[in-house]
């Protein structure tokens, strides 16, 4: 009797592992390499900020299932190596915003993305300074998206280091712009302790100060 129970348990266990493996590939043979190829291939920069509805739909079609899996805590094996870990950050911090734009769900991946960034910074096997300038930017962005003041401090420090490292390269001017953008985000958190721009989507009530800000928002804070 016991052997039958063990056999049934073994079959159930292996079936679960098989289904998990199926999920890991998203059922479409997508992998972390597909994510990085899509996001960092030549000409892909036009998709990064303000790519529009076309890019949002493209990301949803190609990576929607994978993002859902990441939101559910899947793809854990990707955390073990630098490049797959970066791809997981892209899924949870960037692709989530494209797929669920205008919905509270667009922020569902933020907590995991922040944890991934901090793991990336802490692990000796994940040397963020050895990644390309573009890759480093997206490793750091979850800190910029955070409403935690300490994360904002870290965000600015990381991007300032990025700009310093890029001073003698073709990326110098671009990284200077990223520094200012990070500082703009920090200013909002310093003023309000959160992003008032998210209040409507998240169903949060504006304070009087936030209402005044949103009605007269300077251009540099419109993102």
JOKA-V102079 format. One record per residue. N is the residue number from 1. RES is the residue in one small letter. PSI is psi as a letter, one per 40 degrees, with the letter a starting at -180 (* if undefined). OMEGA is omega in whole degrees, 0 to 359 (* if undefined). D_LAST is the distance of its C-alpha to the last C-alpha in whole Angstrom. Layout:
((N RES PSI OMEGA D_LAST) (N RES PSI OMEGA D_LAST))
This chain:
((1 x d 180 64) (2 x d 180 62) (3 x d 178 61) (4 x d 178 60) (5 x d 179 57) (6 x d 179 56) (7 x d 180 56) (8 x d 179 54) (9 x d 180 52) (10 x d 179 52) (11 x d 180 51) (12 x d 180 48) (13 x d 182 47) (14 x d 176 47) (15 x d 179 45) (16 x d 179 42) (17 x d 179 42) (18 x d 181 42) (19 x d 177 40) (20 x d 178 37) (21 x d 177 38) (22 x d 180 37) (23 x d 182 34) (24 x d 180 33) (25 x e 178 33) (26 x e 180 31) (27 x e 183 34) (28 x e 182 33) (29 x e 174 34) (30 x i 179 30) (31 x i 179 30) (32 x d 178 28) (33 x d 178 29) (34 x d 179 27) (35 x d 183 24) (36 x d 177 24) (37 x d 181 25) (38 x d 189 23) (39 x d 186 20) (40 x e 178 22) (41 x i 179 24) (42 x h 180 24) (43 x e 184 22) (44 x e 183 20) (45 x d 179 17) (46 x e 180 16) (47 x e 191 15) (48 x d 186 13) (49 x h 179 9) (50 x f 180 9) (51 x e 176 13) (52 x a 185 13) (53 x d 181 15) (54 x d 180 18) (55 x d 178 17) (56 x d 181 16) (57 x d 179 20) (58 x d 179 21) (59 x d 179 20) (60 x d 181 21) (61 x d 186 24) (62 x d 190 25) (63 x e 184 24) (64 x d 180 23) (65 x d 181 26) (66 x d 178 26) (67 x d 178 22) (68 x d 179 25) (69 x d 178 27) (70 x d 178 25) (71 x d 181 24) (72 x e 179 27) (73 x e 179 28) (74 x a 180 30) (75 x f 182 30) (76 x d 182 31) (77 x d 179 33) (78 x d 183 30) (79 x e 189 29) (80 x d 183 33) (81 x i 186 32) (82 x d 185 29) (83 x d 176 28) (84 x d 178 28) (85 x d 175 26) (86 x d 179 23) (87 x d 179 23) (88 x d 174 23) (89 x d 178 20) (90 x d 180 18) (91 x d 188 20) (92 x d 184 19) (93 x d 184 15) (94 x d 185 14) (95 x d 176 16) (96 x d 182 16) (97 x d 178 12) (98 x d 185 13) (99 x d 185 17) (100 x f 183 16) (101 x h 180 13) (102 x e 181 13) (103 x i 176 16) (104 x d 182 16) (105 x e 180 18) (106 x e 180 15) (107 x e 184 15) (108 x d 182 19) (109 x e 188 19) (110 x d 183 17) (111 x d 179 20) (112 x d 180 22) (113 x d 179 20) (114 x d 179 20) (115 x d 179 24) (116 x d 178 24) (117 x d 182 22) (118 x d 175 24) (119 x d 180 27) (120 x d 182 26) (121 x d 186 26) (122 x d 188 30) (123 x h 178 32) (124 x d 180 34) (125 x e 183 34) (126 x g 183 30) (127 x h 184 30) (128 x d 181 26) (129 x e 179 27) (130 x e 179 29) (131 x i 179 26) (132 x i 180 25) (133 x d 179 22) (134 x d 180 20) (135 x d 179 21) (136 x d 179 21) (137 x d 184 17) (138 x d 171 17) (139 x d 185 19) (140 x d 189 17) (141 x d 177 14) (142 x d 176 15) (143 x d 179 16) (144 x d 181 12) (145 x e 183 11) (146 x i 174 15) (147 x e 176 15) (148 x h 182 19) (149 x d 180 19) (150 x d 176 21) (151 x d 179 19) (152 x d 176 17) (153 x d 180 20) (154 x d 180 20) (155 x d 181 17) (156 x d 180 17) (157 x d 181 21) (158 x d 183 21) (159 x d 174 18) (160 x d 176 20) (161 x d 177 23) (162 x d 180 22) (163 x d 178 21) (164 x d 180 25) (165 x d 184 26) (166 x e 188 25) (167 x d 185 26) (168 x f 183 29) (169 x i 178 27) (170 x e 181 25) (171 x e 188 22) (172 x d 183 22) (173 x d 181 20) (174 x d 182 17) (175 x d 174 18) (176 x d 177 18) (177 x d 179 14) (178 x d 177 13) (179 x d 180 15) (180 x d 180 13) (181 x d 178 10) (182 x d 179 12) (183 x d 177 13) (184 x d 178 10) (185 x d 180 10) (186 x d 180 13) (187 x d 179 14) (188 x d 180 12) (189 x d 177 14) (190 x d 182 17) (191 x d 191 17) (192 x e 182 16) (193 x e 178 17) (194 x i 177 15) (195 x h 178 11) (196 x d 179 12) (197 x d 181 9) (198 x e 190 11) (199 x d 183 14) (200 x d 181 15) (201 x d 185 14) (202 x e 179 16) (203 x f 179 19) (204 x i 180 18) (205 x h 178 20) (206 x i 167 18) (207 x i 178 20) (208 x d 180 21) (209 x d 179 19) (210 x d 179 16) (211 x d 178 17) (212 x d 180 17) (213 x d 183 14) (214 x d 180 12) (215 x e 182 15) (216 x f 188 14) (217 x h 175 11) (218 x i 184 11) (219 x d 185 9) (220 x e 179 8) (221 x e 180 6) (222 x h 178 4) (223 x * * 0))
